[in-house]
């Protein structure tokens, strides 16, 4: 037999494997939701156009400091870095899995010198002889993937990698949304601190005034107690506000990948709230492709589907081809002579005859895991719809609430002016002035809270829609490749 015969046989089986192997198990199809999906969201209020594309949505707040915060968080966040490393790990796992579909070729080299006894050659007894053996060989092996077990394994591994890619996108979105929400929360706490400090000054002046009038016999002790109560109530809020501000700043520092630190509160402008245009949510059916968590759940489902094929193929015989070609000689000088050639080729088939149903049970278990993933996928989709609907209805109700709080604030200021005017003319008890001051304080705090609710809901809506996100992570991701249907 000529020297290249082993490799010709292996090449034949390789081409057979690459050109037309069978894949056992079901081909992937997206499951039906079994839920009637409406043509538009219930709470769109007529704003159901096409959502924004890939531009950074946080720039709608028109805050350069916020843009810098998002840029730094996207660059340094440790959760994103961990997810990026996970993507790289699974990328190389795909490479390892795919390598199993190709012939494995090795190199063996051996130089051995040994001494062996030779018995019965001479009457005097045993003598010994020395000999040397030099070997150089190229062993090869190849599993003929006749049933598509290795192809399905690669399909499952690739889907697992793509699931990690989408999970990384979800983490990046979550981190950016959390950073923006914390930034808005910090600003709101700083405004509430300003309001409280301003109210404390006003309550202090009122207390001093009431105490002076009390000493002159012009006010009752009840007025004094009420003035002191309002002052103490406002002062009691300060430690809690400072604590919440520090905690929010610590959490934002951690998102930056920095040691948690706190800064003194900044002075916030009075005119800060701008009513942003509604976000067009698009069509509910588009959400299946826009949300990375839905895409991740589908990739998990695709992986589970491929593993069903792996489990089914494991129930069929495995055919392994092995070959070896090389040289072996007892003299190094004659190692590469034609008479020193060695070669071998073999085909092995292994098929368990009795395992008490172990492999069939493994297939049924894989099918059950697929059903679990299918249920998780449908739940993820429904949760995504709920996120969008909840964010839309929250926006509508919070905007209506703000309009009412603005009226409340306007009336509280007018009531305080009337109360102070009537009190100075001796037409009203000072308790009415104190009550008007407290109502104004509550209205200012409520307006700050509802403004924060509206702004953070804007963040939640963008996140729920899964659109308008630029990829904030610096890591390179493997490109998505379409699964092949043939091996």
Rosetta blueprint (number, residue, H / E / L):
1 X L
2 X L
3 X L
4 X L
5 X H
6 X H
7 X H
8 X H
9 X H
10 X H
11 X H
12 X H
13 X H
14 X H
15 X H
16 X H
17 X H
18 X H
19 X H
20 X H
21 X L
22 X L
23 X L
24 X L
25 X L
26 X L
27 X L
28 X L
29 X L
30 X L
31 X L
32 X L
33 X L
34 X L
35 X L
36 X L
37 X L
38 X L
39 X L
40 X L
41 X L
42 X L
43 X L
44 X L
45 X L
46 X L
47 X L
48 X L
49 X L
50 X L
51 X L
52 X L
53 X L
54 X L
55 X L
56 X L
57 X H
58 X H
59 X H
60 X H
61 X H
62 X L
63 X L
64 X H
65 X H
66 X H
67 X H
68 X H
69 X H
70 X H
71 X H
72 X H
73 X H
74 X H
75 X H
76 X H
77 X L
78 X H
79 X H
80 X H
81 X H
82 X H
83 X H
84 X H
85 X H
86 X H
87 X H
88 X H
89 X H
90 X H
91 X H
92 X H
93 X H
94 X H
95 X H
96 X H
97 X H
98 X H
99 X H
100 X L
101 X L
102 X L
103 X L
104 X E
105 X E
106 X L
107 X L
108 X E
109 X E
110 X E
111 X E
112 X E
113 X E
114 X E
115 X E
116 X E
117 X E
118 X E
119 X E
120 X E
121 X E
122 X E
123 X L
124 X L
125 X E
126 X E
127 X E
128 X E
129 X E
130 X E
131 X E
132 X E
133 X E
134 X E
135 X E
136 X E
137 X E
138 X E
139 X E
140 X E
141 X E
142 X E
143 X E
144 X E
145 X L
146 X L
147 X L
148 X L
149 X H
150 X H
151 X H
152 X H
153 X H
154 X H
155 X H
156 X H
157 X H
158 X H
159 X H
160 X H
161 X H
162 X H
163 X H
164 X H
165 X H
166 X H
167 X H
168 X H
169 X H
170 X H
171 X H
172 X H
173 X H
174 X H
175 X H
176 X H
177 X H
178 X H
179 X H
180 X H
181 X H
182 X H
183 X H
184 X H
185 X H
186 X H
187 X H
188 X H
189 X H
190 X H
191 X H
192 X H
193 X H
194 X H
195 X H
196 X H
197 X H
198 X H
199 X H
200 X H
201 X H
202 X H
203 X H
204 X H
205 X H
206 X H
207 X H
208 X H
209 X H
210 X H
211 X H
212 X H
213 X H
214 X H
215 X H
216 X L
217 X L
218 X L
219 X L
220 X L
221 X H
222 X H
223 X H
224 X H
225 X H
226 X H
227 X H
228 X H
229 X H
230 X H
231 X H
232 X H
233 X H
234 X H
235 X H
236 X H
237 X H
238 X H
239 X H
240 X H
241 X H
242 X H
243 X H
244 X H
245 X H
246 X H
247 X H
248 X H
249 X H
250 X H
251 X H
252 X H
253 X H
254 X H
255 X H
256 X L
257 X L
258 X L
259 X L
260 X L
261 X L
262 X L
263 X L
264 X L
265 X L
266 X L
267 X L
268 X L
269 X L
270 X L
271 X L
272 X L
273 X L
274 X L
275 X L
276 X L
277 X L
278 X L
279 X L
280 X L
281 X L
282 X L
283 X L
284 X H
285 X H
286 X H
287 X H
288 X H
289 X H
290 X H
291 X L
292 X H
293 X H
294 X H
295 X H
296 X H
297 X H
298 X H
299 X H
300 X H
301 X H
302 X H
303 X H
304 X H
305 X H
306 X H
307 X H
308 X H
309 X H
310 X H
311 X H
312 X H
313 X H
314 X L
315 X L
316 X L
317 X L
318 X E
319 X E
320 X E
321 X E
322 X E
323 X E
324 X E
325 X E
326 X E
327 X E
328 X E
329 X E
330 X L
331 X L
332 X H
333 X H
334 X H
335 X L
336 X L
337 X L
338 X H
339 X H
340 X H
341 X E
342 X E
343 X E
344 X E
345 X E
346 X E
347 X E
348 X E
349 X E
350 X E
351 X L
352 X L
353 X L
354 X L
355 X L
356 X L
357 X L
358 X H
359 X H
360 X H
361 X H
362 X H
363 X H
364 X H
365 X H
366 X H
367 X H
368 X H
369 X H
370 X H
371 X H
372 X H
373 X H
374 X H
375 X H
376 X H
377 X H
378 X H
379 X H
380 X H
381 X H
382 X H
383 X H
384 X H
385 X H
386 X H
387 X H
388 X H
389 X H
390 X H
391 X H
392 X H
393 X H
394 X H
395 X H
396 X H
397 X H
398 X H
399 X H
400 X H
401 X H
402 X H
403 X H
404 X H
405 X H
406 X H
407 X H
408 X H
409 X H
410 X H
411 X H
412 X H
413 X H
414 X H
415 X H
416 X H
417 X H
418 X H
419 X H
420 X H
421 X H
422 X H
423 X H
424 X H
425 X L
426 X L
427 X L
428 X L
429 X L
430 X H
431 X H
432 X H
433 X H
434 X H
435 X H
436 X H
437 X H
438 X H
439 X H
440 X H
441 X H
442 X H
443 X H
444 X H
445 X H
446 X H
447 X H
448 X H
449 X H
450 X H
451 X H
452 X H
453 X H
454 X H
455 X H
456 X H
457 X H
458 X H
459 X H
460 X H
461 X H
462 X H
463 X H
464 X H
465 X H
466 X L
467 X L
468 X L
469 X L
470 X L
471 X L
472 X L
473 X L
474 X L
475 X L
476 X L
477 X L
478 X L
479 X L
480 X L
481 X L
482 X L
483 X L
484 X L
485 X L
486 X L
487 X L
